[in-house]
Amino acid sequence: MIQAVTLDFWGTLVDDRVSGAPPRIAVLAAALAHVSRQQVAAAYARAWDRYQRAGAQGLGLSPEALLSLTLDELSEALRPPAFRAVLSAWEVAHVTDPPALLPGVPEVLRGLRRKGLLVALISDTGATPGTGLREYLREQGLHTLFDWLTFSGETGVTKRSPQAFRHTLAALGVRPGDAVHVGDTPATDIAGAQAAGLRAILTLELHDRRAADCRPDGMIHSIRDLPAALDSMSVRSATPK
């Protein structure tokens, strides 16, 4: 039987098409008065590429790492108080200007809980840390709808690593064969989940990332379609891996 549903955050529950980069670039440029905003923007883009490459290796880096990489690209440094001030602003960029929830998210989460399912979030956090996403969930009134929250910046691994899923299921006390993961990125949400023994559903609501080498156990066009997709899946547990 399906006992737990784990969900991706960006692109699955919230709109990820609004970038947090512009406010971060503005804050750092203000702290480095002798460096142009254009130079900071170019350095941030290069640092983000390095940050993403680390994530592709399964490493869950922190916002501190992204800031340090950006400063490295600029061959600059900040005094510790200034570093902490910039970092604090970076961490709340998506809280002070919050992304929109996708339609139906609160209702779907409440419906899963009414069915007696355990619900967890597994997020590759990027530049917004777990503390920022927890605050976002509180402000949206969703924090009580999750039994567990896993953030790559806190565990040190992204969803490319099966450990991200094993860590979450251990916290829930659920076997992999009794859990389903939902997300929008094949390399992490589908391949990563399946490598850990979960079934995986690909959501196409914001991004159609279907690929020949991606074989999800189900697909949905909206998070609102999730309850029906779960109902249609086999409820007999697979042999745990």
C-alpha positions as CSV (number, residue, x, y, z in Angstrom):
1,M,0.0,0.0,0.0
2,I,1.1,3.6,-0.6
3,Q,1.8,5.0,2.8
4,A,3.8,8.2,2.0
5,V,4.0,10.8,-0.7
6,T,7.1,12.9,-1.0
7,L,7.1,16.1,-3.1
8,D,9.5,18.4,-4.8
9,F,9.2,22.1,-4.1
10,W,10.3,24.3,-7.0
11,G,8.2,23.7,-10.1
12,T,6.0,21.2,-8.4
13,L,4.3,23.1,-5.6
14,V,5.4,26.7,-6.4
15,D,6.2,28.7,-9.6
16,D,9.9,28.6,-10.2
17,R,9.9,30.9,-13.2
18,V,10.7,34.0,-11.1
19,S,14.4,34.2,-10.4
20,G,15.9,35.2,-7.0
21,A,19.1,36.3,-8.8
22,P,18.3,40.0,-9.3
23,P,17.8,41.0,-5.7
24,R,20.8,39.0,-4.7
25,I,22.9,40.7,-7.3
26,A,21.7,44.1,-6.1
27,V,22.6,43.4,-2.5
28,L,26.1,42.2,-3.3
29,A,26.7,45.1,-5.7
30,A,25.7,47.5,-2.9
31,A,28.2,45.9,-0.6
32,L,31.0,46.1,-3.2
33,A,30.6,49.7,-4.2
34,H,33.7,49.7,-6.4
35,V,32.3,46.8,-8.5
36,S,29.7,47.4,-11.1
37,R,26.3,45.7,-11.0
38,Q,27.1,44.2,-14.4
39,Q,30.3,42.7,-13.1
40,V,28.5,41.2,-10.1
41,A,25.7,39.8,-12.4
42,A,28.3,38.1,-14.7
43,A,30.2,36.7,-11.7
44,Y,26.9,35.4,-10.1
45,A,26.1,33.6,-13.4
46,R,29.5,31.9,-13.5
47,A,29.2,31.0,-9.8
48,W,25.7,29.6,-10.3
49,D,27.1,27.4,-13.1
50,R,29.7,26.0,-10.7
51,Y,27.1,25.6,-8.0
52,Q,24.8,23.7,-10.4
53,R,27.7,21.4,-11.5
54,A,28.3,20.5,-7.9
55,G,24.6,19.7,-7.6
56,A,24.8,17.5,-10.7
57,Q,27.4,15.4,-8.8
58,G,24.8,14.9,-6.0
59,L,26.3,17.5,-3.6
60,G,23.9,19.8,-1.7
61,L,25.7,23.1,-1.3
62,S,24.7,26.0,0.9
63,P,23.9,29.6,0.1
64,E,27.2,30.4,1.8
65,A,28.9,28.4,-0.9
66,L,27.2,30.3,-3.7
67,L,28.1,33.7,-2.1
68,S,31.7,32.5,-1.7
69,L,31.9,31.3,-5.3
70,T,30.5,34.6,-6.5
71,L,33.1,36.5,-4.6
72,D,35.8,34.1,-5.9
73,E,34.7,34.9,-9.5
74,L,35.1,38.6,-8.6
75,S,38.5,38.1,-6.8
76,E,36.9,40.0,-3.9
77,A,36.2,39.4,-0.2
78,L,33.9,40.8,2.4
79,R,34.6,41.5,6.0
80,P,32.7,38.9,8.2
81,P,29.9,41.3,9.3
82,A,29.3,42.4,5.7
83,F,29.4,38.7,4.5
84,R,26.8,37.8,7.1
85,A,24.6,40.7,6.1
86,V,24.7,39.9,2.4
87,L,24.1,36.2,3.1
88,S,21.1,37.0,5.3
89,A,19.6,39.1,2.5
90,W,20.3,36.3,0.0
91,E,18.6,33.7,2.1
92,V,15.3,35.6,2.4
93,A,15.1,36.8,-1.2
94,H,12.3,34.4,-2.0
95,V,10.6,35.1,1.4
96,T,10.4,38.8,1.0
97,D,9.2,38.4,-2.6
98,P,7.5,35.0,-2.4
99,P,6.8,32.9,-5.4
100,A,3.3,31.9,-6.2
101,L,1.8,28.6,-5.1
102,L,0.5,26.6,-8.0
103,P,-3.3,26.3,-8.1
104,G,-4.7,23.6,-5.9
105,V,-1.7,22.9,-3.8
106,P,-3.3,23.4,-0.3
107,E,-6.3,21.4,-1.3
108,V,-4.2,18.5,-2.6
109,L,-2.0,18.4,0.5
110,R,-5.0,18.4,2.8
111,G,-6.6,15.7,0.7
112,L,-3.5,13.5,1.0
113,R,-3.6,13.8,4.8
114,R,-7.3,13.1,4.9
115,K,-6.4,9.8,3.2
116,G,-4.0,9.0,6.0
117,L,-0.9,9.4,3.9
118,L,2.3,10.7,5.3
119,V,3.5,13.8,3.4
120,A,7.1,15.0,3.1
121,L,9.0,17.6,1.1
122,I,12.3,16.9,-0.5
123,S,13.9,20.0,-2.0
124,D,17.2,20.8,-3.7
125,T,17.3,24.2,-2.1
126,G,19.7,26.2,-4.3
127,A,20.3,29.7,-2.9
128,T,17.3,29.7,-0.6
129,P,18.1,27.6,2.4
130,G,15.8,25.3,4.4
131,T,15.2,28.1,6.9
132,G,13.8,30.3,4.2
133,L,11.6,27.6,2.8
134,R,10.3,26.7,6.2
135,E,9.4,30.4,6.7
136,Y,7.6,30.4,3.3
137,L,5.6,27.4,4.2
138,R,4.6,29.0,7.5
139,E,3.5,32.2,5.8
140,Q,1.4,30.1,3.3
141,G,-0.1,28.1,6.2
142,L,1.3,24.8,4.8
143,H,3.9,23.9,7.4
144,T,1.5,21.7,9.4
145,L,0.6,19.7,6.3
146,F,4.1,18.1,6.1
147,D,5.3,15.3,8.3
148,W,8.9,15.9,7.3
149,L,11.1,18.4,5.4
150,T,14.3,17.5,3.7
151,F,16.6,20.2,2.3
152,S,19.8,19.5,0.3
153,G,21.6,22.3,2.0
154,E,21.1,20.6,5.3
155,T,21.7,17.0,4.3
156,G,24.6,17.7,2.0
157,V,23.2,15.7,-0.9
158,T,20.7,16.5,-3.7
159,K,18.0,14.2,-5.1
160,R,20.6,12.9,-7.6
161,S,21.7,10.8,-4.6
162,P,19.4,8.1,-3.3
163,Q,20.4,9.2,0.2
164,A,18.1,12.2,-0.1
165,F,15.2,9.8,-0.3
166,R,16.5,7.2,2.2
167,H,17.0,10.0,4.7
168,T,13.4,11.1,4.3
169,L,11.9,7.6,4.4
170,A,13.9,6.8,7.5
171,A,12.4,9.8,9.2
172,L,8.9,8.7,8.2
173,G,9.4,5.1,9.0
174,V,8.3,4.0,5.6
175,R,9.8,1.5,3.2
176,P,10.7,2.7,-0.3
177,G,8.2,0.4,-2.0
178,D,5.4,2.0,0.0
179,A,6.3,5.6,-1.1
180,V,5.7,7.7,-4.2
181,H,7.7,10.8,-5.1
182,V,6.4,13.7,-7.2
183,G,8.5,16.2,-9.1
184,D,9.3,18.0,-12.3
185,T,12.9,17.1,-13.0
186,P,13.7,13.7,-14.5
187,A,17.4,13.4,-13.4
188,T,16.5,14.1,-9.7
189,D,12.8,13.5,-9.1
190,I,12.4,10.5,-11.3
191,A,15.8,8.8,-11.6
192,G,16.9,9.7,-8.1
193,A,13.7,8.5,-6.5
194,Q,13.6,5.3,-8.5
195,A,17.2,4.5,-7.7
196,A,16.1,4.6,-4.0
197,G,13.3,2.2,-4.7
198,L,10.4,4.7,-4.8
199,R,7.8,5.0,-7.5
200,A,8.0,8.4,-9.2
201,I,5.5,10.7,-10.9
202,L,6.6,13.4,-13.3
203,T,4.6,16.6,-13.2
204,L,4.4,18.7,-16.5
205,E,2.6,21.7,-15.1
206,L,5.3,24.3,-15.7
207,H,8.0,22.4,-17.6
208,D,7.5,19.5,-20.1
209,R,10.8,17.6,-19.5
210,R,9.8,14.3,-20.8
211,A,12.8,12.4,-22.3
212,A,13.6,9.1,-23.8
213,D,15.7,8.0,-20.9
214,C,13.1,9.1,-18.3
215,R,10.5,6.4,-17.5
216,P,8.3,7.7,-14.7
217,D,5.7,5.5,-13.1
218,G,3.1,8.1,-13.8
219,M,2.7,11.6,-15.3
220,I,0.4,14.5,-14.4
221,H,-0.3,17.8,-16.1
222,S,-1.2,19.6,-12.9
223,I,-0.7,19.0,-9.1
224,R,-4.5,18.8,-9.0
225,D,-4.2,15.5,-11.0
226,L,-2.1,13.9,-8.2
227,P,-4.9,12.3,-6.2
228,A,-6.3,10.5,-9.3
229,A,-2.8,9.4,-10.3
230,L,-2.2,7.9,-6.9
231,D,-5.5,6.1,-7.0
232,S,-4.6,4.6,-10.4
233,M,-1.2,3.3,-9.3
234,S,-0.9,-0.2,-8.0
235,V,-1.4,-0.2,-4.2
236,R,0.6,-3.4,-3.8
237,S,4.0,-2.6,-2.4
238,A,7.1,-3.3,-4.5
239,T,9.8,-5.4,-3.0
240,P,11.9,-2.9,-1.0
241,K,15.4,-2.4,-2.4
